[in-house]
């Protein structure tokens, strides 16, 4: 029986998550793997916004910052458990995305990019300047999630790296499943029609403004959850999580792997997270080589790494 594209993608993802630890030479790579999964969750949200709906955001790190600081502040000031703080951060991000998205999603092209960039910079400035609340540029500690202790009491003793690797992997699988279900739904088909042509989509009765707003809100929730997981994993957070460069990294990961594909974007997140680790041998030229590699990929593989690789493999099979 032939598997559907959704089932195949999820199966590949599950197999990779379960089998990759066999190749880890040390426990450090569990932490690297967890970081890949955290980045991939945010990038999956970019796939929904950009790959499905054709909209661009250069300020999504702002939502990651909201999620991260919700996990740092809500347990201290509201007495919430960190898991509930994660949900609160996602809810705040959704509401804020709805409020901000209504006016700015009327813009198109680079005007939309600049507007979202302004939002991201605003969040970053607030986190940097409100020292009494956020600790300013020095950052602040984040309470422990506590789930690892519960698992230990239940007889499952995992190292910190192992726990976060599998926990973030489970969240990533859920995020990918939701994104793939959306792709195959009537809403997903309407989003792809919107991506192709707003005028044509509107002509056949698609509510363009509503769908663009929905995609923006969903992608904001993905970014918020990603930021929360990063904060909980590190047990410390700084305003860099909401910085401009983090937003650029999200978009670059999606485009590098293939922004139209969930698995491709996850692949891009893995490559861009691992590449700096590999390029440390170039010392002070690391950023130069990284930029050169990305330029070459965009020139010769404009549809992204994974779609281009799969196309070549299928071409050889044929």
C-alpha positions in Angstrom: 0.0 0.0 0.0 1.4 3.4 -1.0 1.7 5.9 1.8 0.3 9.4 1.3 2.7 12.4 1.2 1.6 13.4 4.8 2.1 9.9 6.2 5.5 9.6 4.4 6.7 12.9 5.8 5.7 12.1 9.3 7.2 8.6 9.1 10.5 10.0 7.9 10.5 12.5 10.7 9.7 9.9 13.4 12.4 7.5 12.1 15.0 10.3 12.0 14.2 11.4 15.5 14.4 7.9 16.9 17.5 6.7 15.0 19.7 9.8 15.0 20.9 9.3 18.6 22.6 6.0 17.5 25.1 8.2 15.6 25.7 10.7 18.4 29.3 10.5 19.5 28.5 12.3 22.8 25.7 13.6 24.9 26.3 17.1 23.6 24.6 16.2 20.3 21.3 15.6 22.1 21.4 19.4 22.9 22.2 20.2 19.2 19.3 18.0 18.1 16.9 19.7 20.5 18.0 23.1 19.1 17.3 21.9 15.6 13.8 20.8 16.6 13.1 24.1 18.3 14.2 26.0 15.2 12.3 23.6 13.0 9.0 24.4 14.9 9.4 28.1 14.2 10.3 27.4 10.5 7.2 25.2 10.1 5.2 28.3 11.0 7.1 30.2 8.3 6.1 27.5 5.8 2.4 28.1 6.6 2.7 31.8 6.3 5.1 32.1 3.3 5.0 28.7 1.6 1.2 28.2 1.8 -0.1 31.8 1.9 2.7 33.6 0.1 3.1 36.3 2.8 6.4 37.3 4.3 7.4 38.3 7.8 10.7 39.7 9.0 9.6 40.1 12.6 8.5 36.6 13.7 11.3 36.5 16.3 9.1 39.0 18.2 6.6 36.3 18.8 9.4 33.9 19.8 10.4 36.5 22.4 6.9 36.7 23.7 6.8 33.0 24.2 10.2 32.9 25.8 9.5 35.7 28.3 6.1 34.3 29.1 7.8 31.2 30.5 10.2 33.4 32.4 7.7 36.0 33.8 4.4 34.2 34.3 5.7 31.6 36.9 7.2 34.4 38.9 4.5 37.1 38.7 1.4 35.0 38.1 2.3 31.8 39.9 1.7 29.7 36.7 3.4 26.4 36.0 5.9 26.8 33.1 3.7 24.5 30.9 0.8 26.9 31.4 3.1 29.8 30.8 3.9 28.3 27.4 0.2 28.2 26.6 -0.3 31.7 27.9 2.6 33.0 25.7 1.0 31.3 22.6 -2.3 32.8 23.4 -0.8 36.3 23.8 1.1 35.9 20.5 -2.1 34.8 18.8 -4.1 37.8 20.0 -1.3 40.2 19.2 -0.8 38.7 15.8 -4.5 39.1 15.1 -4.4 42.8 16.3 -1.3 43.6 14.4 -2.1 41.5 11.3 -5.4 43.2 10.5 -3.8 46.4 9.3 -0.3 45.3 8.1 -1.5 42.3 6.0 -3.3 44.8 3.8 0.2 45.7 2.6 2.1 43.7 -0.1 5.6 42.9 -1.0 8.5 44.7 0.7 6.0 47.1 2.4 4.7 44.0 4.3 8.2 42.9 5.1 9.1 46.4 6.5 6.0 46.5 8.6 6.6 43.1 10.2 10.2 44.1 10.7 9.1 47.1 12.6 6.9 44.9 14.9 9.9 42.6 15.6 12.2 45.5 16.4 9.5 47.0 18.7 9.2 43.8 20.8 13.0 43.6 21.0 13.3 47.2 22.2 10.7 46.6 24.9 12.5 43.5 26.1 15.8 45.3 26.2 14.6 48.5 27.9 12.2 47.2 30.5 15.1 46.2 32.8 13.1 45.9 36.0 10.7 43.4 34.4 12.9 41.5 31.8 16.4 42.0 33.1 17.3 44.0 30.0 20.2 42.9 27.8 21.5 40.7 30.7 18.4 38.5 30.4 16.8 36.5 33.2 16.5 32.9 34.5 13.6 30.6 33.5 12.0 28.2 35.9 12.5 24.4 35.3 9.6 22.7 33.5 9.7 19.9 36.1 8.6 17.1 33.7 12.0 15.4 33.8 11.6 14.9 37.5 8.2 13.3 37.1 9.6 10.9 34.5 12.4 10.0 36.8 10.0 9.2 39.6 8.1 7.0 37.1 11.3 5.1 36.4 12.4 6.8 33.2 15.8 8.4 34.0 16.9 10.6 31.1 19.8 13.1 31.0 18.9 16.7 30.5 20.0 16.5 26.9 18.0 13.3 26.2 14.9 14.7 27.8 14.8 17.9 25.7 15.8 16.0 22.5 12.8 13.7 22.7 10.4 16.3 24.2 11.1 18.8 21.5 11.0 16.0 18.9 7.5 15.1 20.0 6.4 18.8 19.8 7.9 19.0 16.3 6.0 15.9 15.1 2.8 17.4 16.4 3.6 20.8 14.7 4.4 19.1 11.4 1.2 16.9 11.6 -0.9 20.1 12.1 0.8 21.9 9.2 0.4 18.9 6.9 -3.3 18.5 7.8 -3.8 22.2 7.1 -2.1 21.7 3.7 -4.6 19.0 2.7 -7.6 20.8 4.1 -10.0 23.2 2.2 -8.4 26.1 4.0 -4.9 24.9 2.9 -6.1 24.7 -0.8 -7.5 28.2 -0.4 -4.2 29.5 1.0 -2.3 28.0 -2.0 -4.8 29.6 -4.3 -4.1 32.9 -2.5 -0.4 32.3 -2.9 -0.8 31.9 -6.7 -2.9 35.0 -7.2 -4.9 37.1 -4.7 -7.0 38.5 -7.5 -7.9 35.0 -8.9 -8.5 33.7 -5.4 -10.8 36.6 -4.6 -12.7 36.1 -7.9 -13.6 32.5 -6.9 -14.9 33.6 -3.5 -11.9 33.2 -1.2 -11.9 35.6 1.7 -8.4 36.8 1.2 -8.1 39.0 4.2 -9.4 36.4 6.6 -7.1 33.7 5.3 -4.0 35.9 5.4 -4.8 36.7 9.0 -5.3 33.1 9.9 -2.0 32.1 8.4 -0.3 35.0 10.3 -1.8 34.0 13.6 -1.0 30.3 13.2 2.6 31.0 12.3 2.9 33.4 15.3 1.8 30.6 17.6 4.4 28.3 16.2 7.1 30.9 16.7 5.9 31.5 20.3 6.0 27.8 21.2 9.5 27.7 19.7 10.7 30.6 21.9 9.1 29.0 25.0 10.9 25.7 24.4 14.2 27.5 23.8 13.8 29.3 27.1 12.7 26.3 29.1 15.6 24.2 27.7 18.3 26.8 28.4 16.7 27.9 31.7 17.8 31.4 30.8 16.8 33.9 28.1 18.0 37.2 26.7 16.3 39.7 24.3 18.4 38.2 21.5 15.6 35.6 21.0 13.4 38.5 19.7 16.3 40.1 17.7 16.2 40.9 14.0 18.9 38.3 13.2 16.7 35.6 14.7 13.8 36.6 12.3 16.2 36.5 9.4 17.5 33.0 10.5 13.9 31.7 10.5 13.2 32.9 7.0 16.6 31.7 5.7 16.1 28.2 7.1 12.7 28.0 5.4 14.0 29.2 2.0 17.2 27.2 2.2 15.4 23.9 2.8 12.4 24.6 0.6 9.7 27.0 1.8 6.9 25.1 0.1 7.6 21.9 2.0 7.3 21.1 5.7 10.0 18.4 5.5 12.2 20.7 3.4 12.0 23.6 5.9 12.9 21.2 8.7 15.8 20.0 6.6 16.8 23.7 6.2 16.6 24.3 9.9 18.9 21.3 10.5 21.4 22.4 7.9 21.6 26.0 9.2 21.8 24.9 12.8 24.6 22.4 12.1 26.6 24.3 9.5 28.0 26.9 12.0 29.2 23.9 14.2 31.0 22.4 11.2 32.5 25.7 10.0 34.2 26.5 13.3 37.4 25.1 11.6 37.5 28.3 9.5 37.8 30.4 12.7 37.3 34.1 11.9 36.2 33.2 8.4 33.3 31.2 9.6 30.6 33.8 8.8 32.1 34.5 5.4 32.1 30.8 4.4 28.5 30.4 5.7 27.3 33.3 3.6 29.1 31.9 0.6 27.5 28.5 1.0 24.0 30.1 1.3 24.6 32.2 -1.8 25.6 29.2 -3.9 22.6 27.2 -2.7 20.2 30.1 -3.6 21.9 30.5 -7.1 22.1 26.9 -8.1 19.2 25.4 -6.0 16.7 28.2 -5.9 13.8 26.0 -4.9 15.6 24.9 -1.8 17.9 22.0 -0.9 15.5 19.2 -0.3 13.2 19.7 -3.3 16.2 20.1 -5.6 17.9 16.9 -4.2 14.6 14.9 -4.5 14.1 16.1 -8.1 17.6 15.0 -9.1 17.1 11.6 -7.4 13.7 11.1 -9.1 15.3 12.1 -12.4 17.9 9.5 -12.1 15.3 6.8 -11.2 13.4 7.7 -14.3 
